Amino acid sequence: MNILANKNRKGFTLVELLVVIAIIGLLAAFIYTNVTGAMAKGRDARRKSDLSEMQKAVELYYVDNGKYPNTNGQWWGVCVNGGNHDISGANAYIPGLTPKYMRELPVDPLDFRTDWSGYLYRSDGLNYKILSHQTGPESFPLISQSFYDPVRPTWAWMVCSKEPACNEW
């Protein structure tokens, strides 16, 4: 009689519950990995767009002024995420670009504000280089692709005017 009572009893065994929990855990890990990867790709697409927009604005500045916004050749002396300058006005990290050429300068989508990470700009007035640097890019282009930085192939993307900025700065 005791055997019949156990067969009619409704519920789940411990093994069944553990199997279900393991399956849910695997599905959650799979979904988390895919969502995280999609978010990183989205941030990288935003960085490419930001770099292209800044490049267009710098080139328009050149057309109007006969020179690029100048940082006096400082070695990456201006950077919003490094905490040095603003995204608009007189202290913007690309001097003279806002508000005429861009309403305000972009900030890296991760908005990481330590070290020299984020968008960096350097110019001697004749050449320029803009980087998405260090904690910015979450993937890196190959040597033949746009945004490839030969000086920092695994920790930055770049847009630039010409030599020496492109391959030496």
DSSP file (Angstrom, degrees, kcal/mol; ACC not computed):
  #  RESIDUE AA STRUCTURE BP1 BP2  ACC     N-H-->O    O-->H-N    N-H-->O    O-->H-N    TCO  KAPPA ALPHA  PHI   PSI    X-CA   Y-CA   Z-CA
    1    1 A M     >        0   0    0      0, 0.0     4,-1.7     0, 0.0     5,-0.1   0.000 360.0 360.0 360.0 -34.8    0.0    0.0    0.0
    2    2 A N  H  >  +     0   0    0      1,-0.2     4,-1.4     2,-0.2     0, 0.0   0.861 360.0  53.8 -63.7 -36.4    2.9    2.3    0.7
    3    3 A I  H  > S+     0   0    0      1,-0.2     4,-1.5     2,-0.2    -1,-0.2   0.900 107.1  50.5 -66.5 -42.2    4.2    1.8   -2.8
    4    4 A L  H  > S+     0   0    0      1,-0.2     4,-1.5     2,-0.2    -1,-0.2   0.860 105.9  56.2 -64.4 -36.2    0.9    2.8   -4.4
    5    5 A A  H  X S+     0   0    0     -4,-1.7     4,-0.5     1,-0.2    -1,-0.2   0.880 106.7  49.7 -64.5 -38.1    0.7    6.0   -2.3
    6    6 A N  H  < S+     0   0    0     -4,-1.4     3,-0.4     1,-0.2    -1,-0.2   0.839 108.1  53.9 -70.2 -33.2    4.1    7.1   -3.6
    7    7 A K  H  < S+     0   0    0     -4,-1.5    -1,-0.2     1,-0.2    -2,-0.2   0.843 110.1  46.1 -70.5 -32.9    3.1    6.5   -7.3
    8    8 A N  H  < S+     0   0    0     -4,-1.5    -1,-0.2     2,-0.1     2,-0.2   0.553  88.8 109.3 -84.9  -8.9    0.0    8.7   -6.9
    9    9 A R     <  -     0   0    0     -4,-0.5     2,-0.3    -3,-0.4    -3,-0.0  -0.490  62.0-142.4 -72.4 134.8    1.9   11.5   -5.2
   10   10 A K        +     0   0    0     -2,-0.2     2,-0.3     2,-0.0    -2,-0.1  -0.774  49.6  75.8-102.3 144.7    2.3   14.6   -7.3
   11   11 A G  S    S-     0   0    0     -2,-0.3     2,-0.3     2,-0.0    -2,-0.0  -0.869  71.6 -73.5 146.9-178.6    5.5   16.7   -7.4
   12   12 A F        -     0   0    0     -2,-0.3     2,-0.1     3,-0.0    -2,-0.0  -0.836  35.5-126.1-113.4 148.5    9.0   16.8   -8.6
   13   13 A T     >  -     0   0    0     -2,-0.3     4,-2.2     1,-0.1     5,-0.2  -0.454  30.2-108.7 -84.2 165.3   12.0   14.9   -7.5
   14   14 A L  H  > S+     0   0    0      1,-0.2     4,-2.3     2,-0.2     5,-0.2   0.874 119.8  53.4 -61.4 -38.7   15.2   16.7   -6.5
   15   15 A V  H  > S+     0   0    0      2,-0.2     4,-2.2     1,-0.2    -1,-0.2   0.910 107.6  50.2 -64.9 -42.6   17.0   15.4   -9.6
   16   16 A E  H  > S+     0   0    0      1,-0.2     4,-2.2     2,-0.2    -2,-0.2   0.918 111.3  48.9 -61.5 -43.5   14.2   16.8  -11.9
   17   17 A L  H  X S+     0   0    0     -4,-2.2     4,-2.5     1,-0.2    -2,-0.2   0.911 110.5  50.4 -63.3 -42.2   14.5   20.2  -10.1
   18   18 A L  H  X S+     0   0    0     -4,-2.3     4,-2.4     2,-0.2    -1,-0.2   0.880 109.5  51.1 -64.0 -38.4   18.3   20.3  -10.5
   19   19 A V  H  X S+     0   0    0     -4,-2.2     4,-2.3     2,-0.2    -1,-0.2   0.926 111.5  47.3 -64.5 -44.8   18.0   19.5  -14.2
   20   20 A V  H  X S+     0   0    0     -4,-2.2     4,-2.5     2,-0.2    -2,-0.2   0.919 112.4  49.4 -63.0 -43.9   15.5   22.3  -14.7
   21   21 A I  H  X S+     0   0    0     -4,-2.5     4,-2.4     1,-0.2    -1,-0.2   0.899 110.8  50.5 -62.5 -40.8   17.7   24.7  -12.8
   22   22 A A  H  X S+     0   0    0     -4,-2.4     4,-2.3     2,-0.2    -1,-0.2   0.906 110.8  48.9 -64.1 -41.5   20.7   23.7  -14.8
   23   23 A I  H  X S+     0   0    0     -4,-2.3     4,-2.4     2,-0.2    -2,-0.2   0.923 111.6  48.8 -64.7 -44.2   18.9   24.3  -18.1
   24   24 A I  H  X S+     0   0    0     -4,-2.5     4,-2.5     1,-0.2    -2,-0.2   0.905 110.8  51.7 -62.1 -41.2   17.6   27.7  -17.0
   25   25 A G  H  X S+     0   0    0     -4,-2.4     4,-2.3     2,-0.2    -2,-0.2   0.907 110.0  48.4 -61.5 -43.1   21.2   28.6  -15.9
   26   26 A L  H  X S+     0   0    0     -4,-2.3     4,-2.2     2,-0.2    -2,-0.2   0.913 112.4  48.5 -64.5 -42.7   22.6   27.6  -19.3
   27   27 A L  H  X S+     0   0    0     -4,-2.4     4,-2.6     2,-0.2    -2,-0.2   0.912 111.2  50.3 -63.5 -42.2   19.9   29.6  -21.2
   28   28 A A  H  X S+     0   0    0     -4,-2.5     4,-2.7     1,-0.2    -2,-0.2   0.914 110.9  48.8 -62.9 -43.0   20.5   32.6  -19.0
   29   29 A A  H  X S+     0   0    0     -4,-2.3     4,-2.2     2,-0.2    -1,-0.2   0.904 112.1  49.3 -63.5 -41.3   24.3   32.5  -19.7
   30   30 A F  H  X S+     0   0    0     -4,-2.2     4,-2.0     2,-0.2    -2,-0.2   0.925 113.6  45.3 -63.4 -46.2   23.7   32.1  -23.4
   31   31 A I  H  X S+     0   0    0     -4,-2.6     4,-2.7     2,-0.2     5,-0.2   0.918 112.1  51.9 -65.3 -43.6   21.3   35.1  -23.5
   32   32 A Y  H  X S+     0   0    0     -4,-2.7     4,-2.7     1,-0.2     5,-0.2   0.911 109.6  49.8 -59.6 -44.0   23.6   37.2  -21.3
   33   33 A T  H  X S+     0   0    0     -4,-2.2     4,-2.2     1,-0.2    -1,-0.2   0.916 113.1  46.0 -62.1 -44.3   26.6   36.5  -23.6
   34   34 A N  H  X S+     0   0    0     -4,-2.0     4,-2.1     2,-0.2    -2,-0.2   0.900 114.3  47.1 -67.3 -40.9   24.6   37.4  -26.7
   35   35 A V  H  X S+     0   0    0     -4,-2.7     4,-2.4     2,-0.2    -2,-0.2   0.920 112.2  50.2 -66.9 -43.2   23.1   40.6  -25.2
   36   36 A T  H  X S+     0   0    0     -4,-2.7     4,-2.1    -5,-0.2    -2,-0.2   0.914 111.8  48.3 -61.7 -43.4   26.5   41.7  -23.9
   37   37 A G  H  X S+     0   0    0     -4,-2.2     4,-2.1    -5,-0.2    -1,-0.2   0.888 111.2  50.0 -63.6 -39.9   28.1   41.2  -27.4
   38   38 A A  H  X S+     0   0    0     -4,-2.1     4,-2.0     2,-0.2    -1,-0.2   0.886 109.9  50.8 -67.1 -38.1   25.3   43.1  -29.1
   39   39 A M  H  X S+     0   0    0     -4,-2.4     4,-2.3     2,-0.2    -2,-0.2   0.901 109.5  50.4 -66.4 -40.0   25.7   46.0  -26.7
   40   40 A A  H  X S+     0   0    0     -4,-2.1     4,-2.4     2,-0.2    98,-0.2   0.905 110.1  50.3 -63.9 -41.3   29.5   46.1  -27.3
   41   41 A K  H  X S+     0   0    0     -4,-2.1     4,-2.2     1,-0.2    -1,-0.2   0.886 109.5  51.8 -63.9 -37.8   28.9   46.1  -31.1
   42   42 A G  H  X S+     0   0    0     -4,-2.0     4,-2.0     2,-0.2    -2,-0.2   0.908 109.9  48.1 -64.1 -42.8   26.4   49.0  -30.6
   43   43 A R  H  X S+     0   0    0     -4,-2.3     4,-2.2     2,-0.2    -2,-0.2   0.897 111.2  51.2 -65.6 -39.3   29.0   51.0  -28.6
   44   44 A D  H  X S+     0   0    0     -4,-2.4     4,-2.3     2,-0.2    -2,-0.2   0.896 108.4  51.6 -64.7 -39.1   31.6   50.4  -31.3
   45   45 A A  H  X S+     0   0    0     -4,-2.2     4,-2.2     1,-0.2    -1,-0.2   0.904 109.5  50.7 -62.9 -40.1   29.2   51.5  -34.0
   46   46 A R  H  X S+     0   0    0     -4,-2.0     4,-2.8     2,-0.2    -2,-0.2   0.905 108.5  52.0 -62.8 -41.5   28.6   54.7  -32.0
   47   47 A R  H  X S+     0   0    0     -4,-2.2     4,-2.8     2,-0.2     5,-0.2   0.917 109.2  49.6 -61.7 -43.8   32.4   55.3  -31.7
   48   48 A K  H  X S+     0   0    0     -4,-2.3     4,-2.3     1,-0.2    -1,-0.2   0.922 112.7  47.5 -61.1 -43.5   32.8   54.9  -35.4
   49   49 A S  H  X S+     0   0    0     -4,-2.2     4,-2.5     2,-0.2    -2,-0.2   0.922 112.0  49.9 -63.5 -44.5   30.0   57.4  -36.0
   50   50 A D  H  X S+     0   0    0     -4,-2.8     4,-2.6     2,-0.2     5,-0.2   0.929 111.1  48.6 -60.4 -46.6   31.5   59.8  -33.4
   51   51 A L  H  X S+     0   0    0     -4,-2.8     4,-2.3     1,-0.2    -1,-0.2   0.912 112.5  48.7 -60.9 -42.6   35.0   59.7  -35.0
   52   52 A S  H  X S+     0   0    0     -4,-2.3     4,-2.2    -5,-0.2    -1,-0.2   0.907 111.9  48.6 -64.7 -41.5   33.5   60.3  -38.4
   53   53 A E  H  X S+     0   0    0     -4,-2.5     4,-2.2     2,-0.2    -2,-0.2   0.904 112.1  48.5 -66.0 -41.1   31.5   63.2  -37.3
   54   54 A M  H  X S+     0   0    0     -4,-2.6     4,-2.6     2,-0.2    -1,-0.2   0.899 110.2  52.6 -64.7 -39.0   34.4   64.8  -35.5
   55   55 A Q  H  X S+     0   0    0     -4,-2.3     4,-2.3    -5,-0.2    -2,-0.2   0.922 109.5  48.4 -62.1 -44.2   36.6   64.3  -38.6
   56   56 A K  H  X S+     0   0    0     -4,-2.2     4,-2.2     1,-0.2    -1,-0.2   0.913 112.4  48.7 -61.5 -43.1   34.0   66.1  -40.7
   57   57 A A  H  X S+     0   0    0     -4,-2.2     4,-2.2     2,-0.2    -2,-0.2   0.900 111.0  49.8 -65.4 -40.9   33.8   69.0  -38.3
   58   58 A V  H  X S+     0   0    0     -4,-2.6     4,-2.0     2,-0.2    -1,-0.2   0.893 111.1  49.9 -64.7 -39.7   37.6   69.3  -38.1
   59   59 A E  H  X S+     0   0    0     -4,-2.3     4,-2.1     2,-0.2    -2,-0.2   0.889 109.7  50.6 -67.6 -38.5   37.8   69.3  -41.9
   60   60 A L  H  X S+     0   0    0     -4,-2.2     4,-1.9     2,-0.2    -2,-0.2   0.899 108.4  52.8 -63.6 -39.9   35.0   72.0  -42.1
   61   61 A Y  H  X S+     0   0    0     -4,-2.2     4,-2.3     1,-0.2     6,-0.3   0.910 108.0  51.8 -59.0 -42.3   37.0   74.1  -39.5
   62   62 A Y  H  X S+     0   0    0     -4,-2.0     4,-2.9     1,-0.2    -2,-0.2   0.905 106.4  53.1 -62.1 -43.0   40.1   73.7  -41.8
   63   63 A V  H  < S+     0   0    0     -4,-2.1    -1,-0.2     1,-0.2    -2,-0.2   0.905 116.1  39.8 -59.6 -42.0   38.1   75.0  -44.8
   64   64 A D  H  < S+     0   0    0     -4,-1.9    -1,-0.2     1,-0.1    -2,-0.2   0.818 129.6  27.0 -77.0 -31.3   37.0   78.1  -42.9
   65   65 A N  H  < S-     0   0    0     -4,-2.3    -2,-0.2     2,-0.3    -3,-0.2   0.530  93.1-124.3-115.4  -9.6   40.3   78.8  -41.1
   66   66 A G  S  < S+     0   0    0     -4,-2.9     2,-0.3    -5,-0.2    -4,-0.2   0.592  87.8  58.8  74.0   9.0   43.1   77.4  -43.3
   67   67 A K  S    S-     0   0    0     -6,-0.3    -2,-0.3    -5,-0.2    59,-0.2  -0.971  86.4-103.1-158.0 162.2   44.4   75.2  -40.3
   68   68 A Y        -     0   0    0     57,-2.5    59,-0.1    -2,-0.3     2,-0.1  -0.552  56.6 -78.5 -86.1 155.7   43.1   72.5  -38.0
   69   69 A P        -     0   0    0      0, 0.0     2,-0.4     0, 0.0    56,-0.3  -0.373  61.9-133.0 -53.7 126.5   42.1   73.3  -34.4
   70   70 A N        +     0   0    0     54,-0.1    54,-0.2     1,-0.1    58,-0.1  -0.703  39.2 174.2-100.5 132.6   45.5   73.5  -32.7
   71   71 A T    >   -     0   0    0     52,-1.7     3,-1.7    -2,-0.4    53,-0.1   0.106  60.9-109.7-109.6  16.7   46.7   71.9  -29.5
   72   72 A N  T 3   -     0   0    0      1,-0.3    52,-0.2    51,-0.1     3,-0.1   0.815  66.5 -66.6  57.6  33.1   50.2   73.2  -30.2
   73   73 A G  T 3  S+     0   0    0     50,-2.7    -1,-0.3     1,-0.2    51,-0.2   0.602  83.9 169.4  68.4  10.6   51.3   69.6  -30.9
   74   74 A Q    <   -     0   0    0     -3,-1.7     2,-1.6    49,-0.3     3,-0.4  -0.244  47.8-105.5 -53.8 142.5   50.8   68.6  -27.2
   75   75 A W  S    S-     0   0    0      1,-0.3    -1,-0.1    -3,-0.1    47,-0.1  -0.576  86.1 -44.3 -74.8  91.7   51.0   64.9  -26.8
   76   76 A W  S    S+     0   0    0     -2,-1.6    -1,-0.3     1,-0.1    46,-0.1   0.893  86.2 162.1  51.3  46.6   47.3   64.1  -26.3
   77   77 A G        +     0   0    0     -3,-0.4     2,-0.4    -6,-0.1    -1,-0.1   0.526  55.2  60.0 -74.4  -4.6   46.9   67.1  -24.0
   78   78 A V  E     +A  121   0A   0     43,-0.6    43,-1.3    -4,-0.2     2,-0.3  -0.986  56.5 142.7-130.4 131.6   43.2   67.2  -24.5
   79   79 A C  E   > -A  120   0A   0     -2,-0.4     5,-1.6    41,-0.2     6,-0.9  -0.857  36.3-151.0-165.9 124.9   40.7   64.5  -23.6
   80   80 A V  T > 5S+     0   0    0     39,-0.8     3,-1.3    -2,-0.3    -1,-0.1   0.931 100.7  45.7 -68.3 -44.2   37.2   64.6  -22.1
   81   81 A N  T 3 5S+     0   0    0     38,-0.3    -1,-0.2     1,-0.3    37,-0.1   0.723 103.1  63.8 -76.9 -18.7   37.4   61.2  -20.4
   82   82 A G  T 3 5S-     0   0    0     37,-0.2    -1,-0.3    34,-0.1    -2,-0.2   0.567 116.5-116.5 -75.4  -7.2   40.8   61.9  -19.0
   83   83 A G  T < 5S+     0   0    0     -3,-1.3    -3,-0.2    -4,-0.3    -2,-0.1   0.551  84.5 110.6  91.1   8.7   39.1   64.7  -17.1
   84   84 A N  S   <S+     0   0    0     -5,-1.6     2,-0.3     1,-0.1    -4,-0.2   0.865  72.7  19.4 -89.1 -36.4   40.9   67.6  -18.7
   85   85 A H        -     0   0    0     -6,-0.9     7,-0.2     1,-0.1    -2,-0.2  -0.835  69.9-107.1-138.2 168.8   38.5   69.5  -20.9
   86   86 A D  B     -e   92   0B   0      5,-1.8     7,-1.9    -2,-0.3     3,-0.1  -0.250  25.8-120.0 -88.4 175.5   34.8   70.1  -21.6
   87   87 A I  S    S+     0   0    0      5,-0.2    18,-3.7     1,-0.1     2,-0.3   0.436  93.5  16.5 -97.1  -1.6   32.6   68.9  -24.4
   88   88 A S  S    S+     0   0    0     16,-0.2     3,-0.4    10,-0.1    -2,-0.1  -0.979  97.4  33.7-158.3 166.7   31.8   72.5  -25.5
   89   89 A G  S >  S-     0   0    0     -2,-0.3     3,-1.6     1,-0.2     7,-0.4  -0.315 106.2 -30.6  84.0-165.9   32.9   76.1  -25.1
   90   90 A A  T 3  S+     0   0    0      1,-0.3    -1,-0.2     5,-0.1     6,-0.1   0.764 137.5  46.9 -63.7 -28.9   36.4   77.6  -24.7
   91   91 A N  T 3  S+     0   0    0     -3,-0.4    -5,-1.8     4,-0.1    -1,-0.3   0.123  79.1 140.8-101.5  21.0   37.8   74.5  -22.9
   92   92 A A  B <   -e   86   0B   0     -3,-1.6    -5,-0.2    -7,-0.2    -3,-0.0  -0.298  64.6-116.9 -63.3 149.3   36.4   71.9  -25.3
   93   93 A Y  S    S+     0   0    0     -7,-1.9    28,-0.2     1,-0.2    -1,-0.1   0.655 113.5  46.7 -69.9 -14.5   38.8   69.0  -25.9
   94   94 A I  S >  S-     0   0    0     26,-0.0     3,-1.5   -15,-0.0     4,-0.4  -0.929 102.5-131.1-117.3 104.4   38.9   70.0  -29.6
   95   95 A P  T 3  S+     0   0    0      0, 0.0    -5,-0.1     0, 0.0    -4,-0.1  -0.250  78.5   4.8 -64.0 135.9   39.5   73.8  -29.4
   96   96 A G  T 3  S+     0   0    0     -7,-0.4     5,-0.2     2,-0.1     4,-0.2   0.445  96.6 106.6  80.2   1.5   37.2   76.0  -31.5
   97   97 A L    <>> +     0   0    0     -3,-1.5     4,-2.0    -8,-0.2     5,-1.3   0.800  57.8 102.4 -85.6 -29.2   35.0   73.3  -32.8
   98   98 A T  T  45S-     0   0    0     -4,-0.4     5,-0.2    -9,-0.3    -2,-0.1  -0.807  83.1  -0.9-106.7 149.1   31.9   74.0  -30.8
   99   99 A P  T  45S+     0   0    0      0, 0.0    -1,-0.2     0, 0.0    -2,-0.1  -0.982 127.8  50.9 -92.1  -1.5   29.2   75.3  -31.2
  100  100 A K  T  45S+     0   0    0      1,-0.2    -2,-0.2    -4,-0.2     3,-0.1   0.912 125.1  22.8 -66.2 -44.2   29.8   76.3  -34.9
  101  101 A Y  T  <5S+     0   0    0     -4,-2.0     2,-0.3     1,-0.3    -3,-0.2   0.736 139.1  12.5 -98.5 -26.0   30.9   73.0  -36.3
  102  102 A M      < -     0   0    0     -5,-1.3    -1,-0.3     1,-0.1     3,-0.2  -0.980  66.7-133.4-146.2 141.4   29.4   70.6  -33.7
  103  103 A R  S    S-     0   0    0     -2,-0.3     2,-0.3     1,-0.3    -1,-0.1   0.952  91.5 -17.7 -59.9 -48.8   26.9   71.5  -31.0
  104  104 A E  S    S-     0   0    0    -16,-0.1    -1,-0.3    -6,-0.1   -16,-0.2  -0.977  76.7-101.0-152.7 157.1   29.0   69.6  -28.5
  105  105 A L        -     0   0    0    -18,-3.7   -55,-0.0    -2,-0.3   -12,-0.0  -0.523  44.3-109.3 -79.8 145.6   31.8   67.1  -28.7
  106  106 A P        -     0   0    0      0, 0.0     2,-0.4     0, 0.0   -26,-0.2  -0.290  20.2-143.6 -74.7 159.4   30.9   63.4  -28.0
  107  107 A V        -     0   0    0    -27,-0.1    11,-0.1    11,-0.1   -57,-0.0  -0.951  36.8 -92.7-117.2 140.9   31.9   61.4  -25.0
  108  108 A D    >   -     0   0    0     -2,-0.4     3,-1.6     1,-0.1   -65,-0.0  -0.216  37.1-117.7 -51.7 140.3   32.7   57.7  -25.3
  109  109 A P  T 3  S+     0   0    0      0, 0.0    -1,-0.1     0, 0.0   -65,-0.0   0.773 115.7  51.8 -56.7 -28.2   29.6   55.5  -24.8
  110  110 A L  T 3  S-     0   0    0      2,-0.1     3,-0.1   -67,-0.1    -2,-0.1   0.715  93.4-150.7 -79.8 -19.0   31.2   53.8  -21.7
  111  111 A D    <   +     0   0    0     -3,-1.6     2,-0.6     1,-0.2    25,-0.0   0.879  25.2 175.8  50.6  44.5   32.0   57.3  -20.2
  112  112 A F        -     0   0    0      1,-0.1    -1,-0.2    23,-0.0     5,-0.2  -0.729  11.4-168.6 -81.7 118.6   35.0   55.9  -18.4
  113  113 A R        +     0   0    0     -2,-0.6     2,-0.3    -3,-0.1    -1,-0.1  -0.135  48.1  86.7-111.5  37.2   36.7   58.9  -16.8
  114  114 A T  S >  S-     0   0    0    -31,-0.0     3,-0.6     0, 0.0   -31,-0.1  -0.923  83.6  -1.5-129.1 161.7   40.1   57.7  -15.5
  115  115 A D  T 3  S-     0   0    0     -2,-0.3     2,-0.7     1,-0.2    19,-0.0  -0.165 113.9 -45.2  58.6-156.5   43.5   57.4  -17.2
  116  116 A W  T 3  S+     0   0    0    -33,-0.1     2,-0.3   -34,-0.0    -1,-0.2  -0.583  93.3 133.7-104.4  66.4   43.7   58.5  -20.9
  117  117 A S    <   +     0   0    0     -2,-0.7     2,-0.3    -3,-0.6    17,-0.2  -0.879  40.5  37.0-118.9 152.9   40.6   56.7  -22.1
  118  118 A G  E    S- B   0 133A   0     15,-1.9    15,-3.2    -2,-0.3     2,-0.5  -0.863 105.9 -11.0 112.4-149.7   37.9   58.1  -24.4
  119  119 A Y  E     - B   0 132A   0     -2,-0.3   -39,-0.8    13,-0.2   -38,-0.3  -0.770  63.3-173.0 -93.4 130.4   38.3   60.4  -27.3
  120  120 A L  E     -AB  79 131A   0     11,-2.1    11,-2.6    -2,-0.5     2,-0.4  -0.914   4.5-165.2-121.4 147.9   41.7   62.1  -27.7
  121  121 A Y  E     +AB  78 130A   0    -43,-1.3   -43,-0.6    -2,-0.3     2,-0.3  -0.997   8.3 175.4-135.4 138.3   42.7   64.9  -30.1
  122  122 A R  E     + B   0 129A   0      7,-1.9     7,-2.0    -2,-0.4     2,-0.3  -0.997   8.7 161.1-140.7 138.5   46.1   66.2  -31.1
  123  123 A S  E     - B   0 128A   0     -2,-0.3   -50,-2.7     5,-0.2   -52,-1.7  -0.987  34.4-164.6-155.8 146.6   47.0   68.8  -33.8
  124  124 A D        -     0   0    0      3,-1.3   -54,-0.1    -2,-0.3     4,-0.1   0.204  64.8-101.0-107.0  10.7   49.9   71.0  -34.8
  125  125 A G  S    S+     0   0    0      2,-0.7   -57,-2.5   -56,-0.3     3,-0.1  -0.038 119.8  60.1  93.6 -30.0   47.6   73.1  -37.0
  126  126 A L  S    S+     0   0    0      1,-0.2     2,-0.3   -59,-0.2    -1,-0.1   0.731 115.1  18.0 -97.2 -29.0   48.8   71.3  -40.2
  127  127 A N        -     0   0    0    -59,-0.1    -3,-1.3    34,-0.1    -2,-0.7  -0.903  66.0-168.0-136.9 162.2   47.9   67.7  -39.2
  128  128 A Y  E     -B  123   0A   0     -2,-0.3    33,-2.0    -5,-0.2     2,-0.3  -0.981   8.9-163.9-148.5 161.2   45.5   66.1  -36.7
  129  129 A K  E     -BC 122 160A   0     -7,-2.0    -7,-1.9    -2,-0.3     2,-0.4  -0.964   5.1-165.2-146.1 132.2   44.7   62.8  -35.2
  130  130 A I  E     -BC 121 159A   0     29,-3.0    29,-1.9    -2,-0.3     2,-0.4  -0.973  14.7-167.1-117.7 131.4   41.6   61.8  -33.3
  131  131 A L  E     -BC 120 158A   0    -11,-2.6   -11,-2.1    -2,-0.4     2,-0.6  -0.887  29.5-151.9-118.5 147.5   41.6   58.6  -31.2
  132  132 A S  E     -BC 119 157A   0     25,-1.9    25,-2.0    -2,-0.4     2,-0.3  -0.983  49.8-162.6-104.5 110.2   39.1   56.4  -29.5
  133  133 A H  E >   -BC 118 156A   0    -15,-3.2   -15,-1.9    -2,-0.6     3,-1.2  -0.735  25.3 -39.1-117.7 145.3   41.6   55.2  -27.0
  134  134 A Q  T 3  S+     0   0    0     21,-2.7   -17,-0.1    -2,-0.3   -19,-0.1  -0.279 129.1  28.2  58.0 -90.5   42.2   52.5  -24.4
  135  135 A T  T 3  S+     0   0    0     -2,-0.7    -1,-0.3   -23,-0.1   -18,-0.1   0.478 113.1  76.6 -82.4   0.4   38.9   51.7  -22.6
  136  136 A G  S <  S+     0   0    0     -3,-1.2    -3,-0.1    19,-0.3    -2,-0.1   0.930  78.0  53.7 -73.7 -93.4   37.0   52.8  -25.7
  137  137 A P        -     0   0    0      0, 0.0     3,-0.1     0, 0.0   -97,-0.0  -0.052  52.3-167.6 -53.5 140.6   36.9   50.3  -28.6
  138  138 A E  S    S+     0   0    0    -98,-0.2     2,-0.3     1,-0.1   -97,-0.1   0.355  78.1  28.4-109.4   2.2   35.8   46.8  -27.7
  139  139 A S  S    S-     0   0    0    -99,-0.1    -1,-0.1   -98,-0.0    15,-0.0  -0.936  77.6-135.8-148.5 166.2   37.0   45.3  -31.1
  140  140 A F        -     0   0    0     -2,-0.3     8,-0.1    -3,-0.1    17,-0.1  -0.987  14.2-122.4-135.4 138.0   39.8   46.4  -33.3
  141  141 A P        -     0   0    0      0, 0.0     8,-0.2     0, 0.0     2,-0.1  -0.287  30.0-110.0 -73.3 159.1   40.1   46.7  -37.1
  142  142 A L    >   -     0   0    0      1,-0.1     3,-2.0     6,-0.1     6,-0.2  -0.350  41.1 -91.9 -80.0 169.5   42.6   44.9  -39.3
  143  143 A I  T 3  S+     0   0    0      1,-0.3     5,-0.1    -2,-0.1    -1,-0.1   0.780 125.7  45.8 -56.4 -32.1   45.4   46.7  -40.9
  144  144 A S  T 3  S+     0   0    0      2,-0.1    -1,-0.3     0, 0.0     2,-0.2   0.447  98.1  93.3 -92.3   0.0   43.5   47.3  -44.2
  145  145 A Q  S X  S-     0   0    0     -3,-2.0     3,-1.3     1,-0.1     0, 0.0  -0.529  84.0 -90.3 -97.3 160.0   40.3   48.5  -42.5
  146  146 A S  T 3  S+     0   0    0      1,-0.2    -1,-0.1    -2,-0.2     3,-0.1  -0.270 108.6  26.1 -60.0 150.8   39.1   52.0  -41.6
  147  147 A F  T 3  S+     0   0    0     11,-0.3    11,-1.5     1,-0.3     2,-0.2   0.410  81.8 148.0  74.9   0.9   40.0   53.3  -38.1
  148  148 A Y  B <   -D  157   0A   0     -3,-1.3    -1,-0.3     9,-0.2     9,-0.1  -0.504  34.0-157.3 -68.2 130.2   43.1   51.1  -37.9
  149  149 A D        -     0   0    0      7,-0.5     3,-0.4    -2,-0.2     6,-0.2  -0.933   7.1-164.1-110.2 109.3   45.8   52.9  -35.8
  150  150 A P  S    S+     0   0    0      0, 0.0    -1,-0.1     0, 0.0    17,-0.1   0.749  91.2  52.5 -66.3 -21.9   49.3   51.5  -36.7
  151  151 A V  S    S+     0   0    0     15,-0.4    16,-0.1     1,-0.2    15,-0.0   0.831 126.8  20.7 -80.2 -32.8   50.7   53.1  -33.5
  152  152 A R  S >> S+     0   0    0     -3,-0.4     3,-1.2     1,-0.1     4,-1.1  -0.532  71.9 162.4-132.8  64.8   48.1   51.5  -31.2
  153  153 A P  T 34 S+     0   0    0      0, 0.0    -1,-0.1     0, 0.0    -4,-0.1   0.713  77.8  35.4 -65.6 -20.8   46.7   48.5  -33.1
  154  154 A T  T 34 S+     0   0    0      1,-0.1     3,-0.1   -14,-0.1    -2,-0.0   0.284 124.6  34.3-118.8  11.3   45.1   46.8  -30.1
  155  155 A W  T <4 S+     0   0    0     -3,-1.2   -21,-2.7     1,-0.2     2,-0.3   0.300 110.6  39.6-146.3  15.9   44.0   49.7  -27.9
  156  156 A A  E  <  -C  133   0A   0     -4,-1.1    -7,-0.5   -23,-0.2     2,-0.3  -0.992  50.2-150.0-158.6 155.9   42.8   52.5  -30.1
  157  157 A W  E     -CD 132 148A   0    -25,-2.0   -25,-1.9    -2,-0.3     2,-0.3  -0.853  29.3-168.6-113.6 159.0   40.9   53.5  -33.3
  158  158 A M  E     -C  131   0A   0    -11,-1.5     2,-0.3    -2,-0.3   -11,-0.3  -0.990  28.1-166.2-148.9 157.3   41.8   56.6  -35.2
  159  159 A V  E     +C  130   0A   0    -29,-1.9   -29,-3.0    -2,-0.3     2,-0.3  -0.963  30.2 169.9-130.5 147.4   41.0   59.1  -37.9
  160  160 A C  E     -C  129   0A   0     -2,-0.3   -31,-0.2   -31,-0.2     3,-0.1  -0.936  39.6-124.6-152.7 171.0   43.7   61.5  -39.1
  161  161 A S  S    S-     0   0    0    -33,-2.0     2,-0.3     1,-0.3    -1,-0.2   0.958  70.1 -63.2 -85.0 -66.9   44.7   64.0  -41.7
  162  162 A K  S >> S-     0   0    0    -34,-0.3     4,-1.1     0, 0.0     3,-0.9  -0.901  78.4  -3.0-166.1-172.4   48.0   62.8  -43.2
  163  163 A E  T 34 S+     0   0    0      1,-0.3    -3,-0.0    -2,-0.3     0, 0.0  -0.430 114.2  23.3 -69.5 146.3   51.6   62.0  -42.3
  164  164 A P  T 3>>S+     0   0    0      0, 0.0     4,-2.2     0, 0.0     5,-0.9  -0.999 123.8  54.7 -86.4  -4.1   53.2   62.3  -39.8
  165  165 A A  H <>5S+     0   0    0     -3,-0.9     4,-0.7     1,-0.2    -2,-0.2   0.889 105.9  51.7 -58.4 -43.2   50.0   62.2  -37.8
  166  166 A C  H  <5S+     0   0    0     -4,-1.1   -15,-0.4     1,-0.2    -1,-0.2   0.889 125.4  18.2 -67.1 -42.1   48.6   58.9  -39.1
  167  167 A N  H  45S+     0   0    0     -3,-0.2    -1,-0.2   -17,-0.1    -2,-0.2   0.521 131.0  37.1-110.6  -6.5   51.6   56.7  -38.6
  168  168 A E  H  <5       0   0    0     -4,-2.2    -3,-0.2     1,-0.0    -2,-0.1   0.718 360.0 360.0-117.8 -30.0   53.8   58.4  -36.1
  169  169 A W     <<       0   0    0     -5,-0.9    -4,-0.1    -4,-0.7    -3,-0.1   0.507 360.0 360.0 -80.1 360.0   51.6   60.2  -33.5
